[in-house]
Amino acid sequence: MAERRAEPRIEIGTSVVMTPLAAVATRLKASVVNVSRRGIRVHVGAQMKELPRAGEVYRVQSRDDLMLCEVRNSCRTATGADLGLHIVHWGAAGELNRLVQD
C-alpha cells in the first residue's frame, strides 16, 4: 500500500510532559513515537485512566520545545495509550522542530 501521508514522519524517542488545558494541574509523562511538521504521535504510560477525546487541547513540552496540540485520535495499547496530535502552534522551537525542518 502506498504511503498517503503528506509529510514524512521522523521516529524519535524523546520524553515530553503533556498538560491538558482543561485541567492544568494534571501532568502526563509521555514519549514521542514520531514527529512531522504538523503532527506528533506520543505514547502515554498506564497512568491515563480515560482516553482523551478528539479536539481536546494539550500543551506538550520537551526540554527545548513547547507546542500547543489538538488530539486527533487515541487508542489503548498493552502498555498505556497512543495519541495522535495535530500541532496547532509551536511556541518554542528546539530539537524536535529542528529535526522536521531539515
Sequence and secondary structure as in RCSB ss.txt:
>XXXX:A:sequence
MAERRAEPRIEIGTSVVMTPLAAVATRLKASVVNVSRRGIRVHVGAQMKELPRAGEVYRVQSRDDLMLCEVRNSC
RTATGADLGLHIVHWGAAGELNRLVQD
>XXXX:A:secstr
     SS  EE   EEEEEETTSTT  EEEEEEEE SSEEEEEE TT SS   TT EEEEE SS EEEEEEEEEE
EETTEEEEEEEEEEEEE  HHHHHHH 
